[in-house]
Amino acid sequence: MDDDFSQYEAAREAGRDPLGAYHAAKAAGLDPFARIRMLRAVYDLSLLAAKDISVRGDTGQDADTHQATLLPGIEQALDAEDR
C-alpha cells in the first residue's frame, strides 16, 4: 500500500478541513479505506473520528444518527428471522 497523501497535506496547510478533504478524496476516486487512511495520516485523527467524518461525508449525518436510522431495518430482519 503506497499512499501518497501529499496533495491533501498541502490542502490541510491551506486551511481545508477534514470533511472537505474527504469529499476531495472521494471525487478523486480514492476507495473508502484509503479515504479513512488519508484522514488519519493527514489530520492525525483516531479511527473513530475518521470513520465519523467518512459517514458524515457519505450520508450527511453523524455516525450515531446514521446508525440509529439502521436500527429499524435490523429489527425488522431479526423479527422476520424469528418467524
N, C-alpha and C positions, 0 to 999 in steps of 0.2 A: 504494500500500500504506500504509494508515493504521493502524499497530499501536498500540493503547493497552494497555500492559502495566502500568498504574498499580496494578491490584489485585495483581499478582504482586510489584511493588516493595514494596507495603505488607506482603505476606506474608513477603517476604525480611527486611524490617525487624523483623517479629515473630518471626523465627527459623526460618521454613520453609526447608528445604534444597532444592537444585535438583531432586532426584528427586521430592520432594513437590509442588513447583511444576509439574513436568512432568505428574504424574498429575492435578493440578487443572486444568491447561490442556486436557488430553485430555478430561476429564469435561465441561469447559465447551464442547467442540466445536471447539477450535482445530485446524486442519489440521496435519499433521506438519511442514510447513515453518515455519508460524507458531510452533509449539512450539519449534523449534530457534532461531528468531529471538528468541523470548522468553528462552530460556536465555542466549543470547549477550548480549542487551541488559541483562537484569536482573542476571545473575550474572557478567557480564564474562568469559564463557568463550570459549575458542577454538572454532572449528568442530569440531575433532576431539573436544574434551571434551564439547561439547553433543551431538554425534552419539552418543558413548558413553552418555551419560545417556538419550538417546532409545531406543537399543537396549535398555538395561537396563530402561527403563520399559515397553517393549513386549514384551520376551521374558523378563525376569528374569535375563538373562545379560549379562556384559560383552561389548563388541563383538568382541574377539578370540575368545572362547569361542563366541559365536554364529556368527561367520564360519567357524570350524572345523567346526561342525555342517553348514554348507552344502557343504563340500568333497566329501563322498561323492556327493551328487546331481550336482554339477558334473562330477565324474569319470565318473559313470555316463552322463551325457548326452554327454560327449565320446567315450566308448567306443562308444556307440550310433551316433554320427555317423560313426565310423571304419569301421563295418561296411558 
